[in-house]
Amino acid sequence: MRDLARAWPDVEPATKYDGSPVLKCHKCFMAGMAVPPTAEPDTLVVRIDPEARQWLLDEAGDTYYLTEFHQRHPVVLVRLTRIDREALRDLLAMARRATLRKAGRSAG
């Protein structure tokens, strides 16, 4: 995840309050490891626009999912064992765009 994010100068690795790794864009959460028991093991939580989230859930429900806790947030959960590097890169690009909008910035 961190290697893929190095493609964007405005994305930086950080650590969440519980010590788990996250990616931030302009100091806003972009992606990070989900913490059980709110999610399955080996799950990434990624900021996403609601329309894109629904499309991902509809098209690849074996890879992407939500828990009751995560439904109220603009995120999608990703089973890392089910996603390849190229799809993860594309997903992180979508997460970056969503995070830039939240931060009031434009993609450059």
C-alpha angles and dihedrals in degrees: 000000000000092000092054092048093056087081089079120062092206094058118086135179116243140164125248122227090265093053097256119135121256138172120230131193115201088346093304123118112260106163141340146155113289115233120230136258089043089052141016119274116271093028128144120207113212132186109241139167113259094243092051091046093055091047092052092048092048096045101039110017090157090063103032127045146152135223124212088256094053097044093083093054129073092250142103127210119230127203100222092203088063102048129077126218095258094051090046090052090051091047092051089050089054089047091051092053091048091048093048089054090051090049090050094245133122127235112257 
